[in-house]
């Protein structure tokens, strides 16, 4: 029972920050698209911080919860915010900006989380379970935001990085590259689950591991500065 309670505690400390990070990520796409001329997300009622409008039952709740309970790397997704690139004022350029807005929001949220981690370390009471839970949740929020940012910058459809690549490629080549997107979530599942488990090839770790280590160090220094003492939440 103690192990079960511990697993549920860990899952809760991960799922809440994950849902928040994903919702903010999707909102950033929609708000940027609206600013650049495409109100599709607003018309669909998706410019809302209500998580129920963005949550995908499998991708945002069930799968991350199962991964957290089993100790596996946690990832997830929300319902994509609808964007019609042809309603943007400059479709190719603006679609790159819309795509980049999601990861950029995660970088900003990670910075705010680093400040919060430092404040919890300075003023929180580790003997109180609520302080421990908040501290672990905020640290998880920081790591999840950095992971979402770097993961989404992978230049393969359907990740955000692929839209940036499309905007840089010649139009004909960009259309052929974009055709991979029809395979949807099969690509990330192949990268994250199938290749590591079946072939023991972890391409995602190889791609985002080094930059993750680098940027985590930056945010760790920020949290330590706020706390007034060395911290390590990796």
Helices and strands as residue ranges (DSSP letters): H 2-35, H 40-43, G 51-53, I 57-62, H 63-70, G 85-87, H 91-123, H 129-152, H 160-168, H 171-178, G 179-183, H 186-189, I 190-199, H 203-227
